[in-house]
């Protein structure tokens, strides 16, 4: 049994939005930050990150520009747009509501239902 | 939400615009990612080589993510709708693989595009004829517009001089008017010339540059310089295209003029049948023409002046200078119009012309729907291939686009052929010497564009409709095919198309028969003329009026008119005398209408036979009438059957006498004696005959003789009345010359004799068809005989092709439907079903379709006939039934061919066969 968790469908976009909300990042940086914050629990198929990034950019939730990475490599950096920030807030709240609900269901005991 | 839509649209637009750069960026981004990952892995202790390998594996398929990336940017639909070279090659290969369909498709589509382009070009020329104008936005015409008139009329010489002096907002004012004169440039050669008299100041407004020599210049307007003429291209060509023509003298009417220039072929002013330009000298017109309004005044808006400002100035001028007429009608106004729009609006009958184009576009749709049927039937036979490609991941858009690519090739080839044919036919001008709408030039750029648009629409219909039909529900059908059933089905849409088409084409052969009757009526006029028409030549005789009147052939001034007509009569008599002196000429006569041409129709009242007249409507009769010369009956070989013919005394005393024909005696008088009865006209023309206009009773005439039916009898009205006239009393008369031997060889001689009588006598064909002058009487009704025949031929070709295409389409769909049921038939036969019962089941559906189509077509025709749009003759009805039978046979044949094969084969084999 590993300590890795499967990514729930639809959560990748939320994770990317959160990652870039903390500062502008290139694609590989997004990947590292998600792994770092989750303590390595969330593993993403690396290439799959990019279609998601492009989709978010297409939706106007993130923005991109070419720049230089820490080790002097040309890289494309992504950052959150105001629309993205708004969406992140909504998604996070909705996520929290779902999690709370599921947690409550899972925590339910026969006594409570009686 | 709006922000999102905008963001997506912007992103899509950027991606589409940047094209391949999007892919290059993704490549670079992926490479940077893999390298950064590899560096991290090296830091964690892997060898550089191993690190790179691991990084690539962890990343996954670059191509796949690139593809997904494009999809995420909304580019997928674009990718699928994009043509590739491969599509074109595949399309071409499919066209070669199915040559039958390709040939039918190309031929049909080329035909539709040819018809569409030719129709568009001709209607465009009719509505927007070419006119040479230097600056179409600023060249204007000014004219008087009386109350109730919708466009400005002409101006008088006085008007023109006043405007030239006073109008400030329109500059370079010039004027022109049109006329006909005899042109002769060598002995025995003369031709009626449509010419334009214009002030040289107007010439620069046309923007015309001479091909040879010069145009008209200001000095030409002065009365003390030699008369000059600028020739048009066509007339210069017919004079032998002499490069040395400048400086030569030609005879124009009674005077001579020096040729100073030749205009190029594309110079058209004001309309294309005008072939020469001579200076107009307003100052020399004299007071008598001052009040006439035959001048058209043109000019250029002064710099910085708008047309509204010019109109304002002229309105003020009109208030000052124009007064109400003596009879109390309000004063006319002065109106300014752009000259080109003025020419266009006076020519235009846009709605009817547009509706013709609409019909032609409908023909294209008919053709397309048939080819689409064929394409679909073929695509259906490629089900296996299409299924395979779908299984390999081709989206429905890709498959549709491939069919579109194929149709585009088909349409492009067809458009090229169709346009080439249209170009050739227009230059050939349908075999006519010249016509109002055509000038022997080819297609214009707009028409080529229009045809390309038609081709693109056709390609889209041909590709998209069968494509969608084939790909819709493909996945579901794939499963069924695997399970042993399924296959394509023609749905309700095609059923409606087929039924509609049968109904629509039902009208074609029938209307062809009805149109044929017009041609036959024209032929009947010649066939039933009752005289040896091929021995006669005919022409219309006119005379230039240089001396007697200022402006027009039919003058307003009665004294001058009388002098003019007296001279005309004298010249006619001299012409008749000289012609009759020719050895090959047997007789010469004239009339207002000659045999083979539809004569006038008239309503008459007859007396009661006892000397008292009756005007009760019941005693009215409809007759054909003609005004004829003294020796008409002799020249037409018409013996006097009763009473007497016309005499010189009748002519001299102006006796009120008429001669009637046999049909008149039989039908109106019941065979009783006609001589001595009296009749009078109540009105001429169909309006009078059908009592749409009030009666205008004329004087009483006495019947003095009876002749056989000659010249006047037509199928509708055979009763004829002839009255006697002097040559000057009808203008212009038609002259008939009976000759011995081959008649057309006498044409140059007749023209030469006319020229020798007077240079101002004009010999012309009565319909003024350029290139025709003296024509044989059996071709006397050129337009009726050739025009209706040509239109009939075009209509017949169009109809035949449309019908053939329809039949092909109906055959294809019926045959395909039957073919689809071969497996079912095999099964039934295997189970021991009676083959005849199977046939009955198979035929039921196509026969029902044909039956409904024929019924709908018949009802539509019936409705049209009852609304008075057409009539149904017995012949037409027979053709309708014959065509219905043919349609049914085609359907039966289309069903029987594939089914017969199945009925013959071993049932087990049929079951094994791939359906």
Interface residues (C-beta under 8 A of the other chain):
Chain A: X26 X27 X28 X45 X46 X47 X48 X50 X51 X52 X54 X55 X57 X58 X59 X60 X69 X71 X73 X74 X75 X76 X83
Chain B: X3 X4 X6 X7 X8 X10 X11 X12 X25 X26 X28 X29 X30 X32 X33 X35 X36 X37 X39 X58 X59 X60 X61 X62 X64 X65 X68 X69 X71 X72 X73 X74
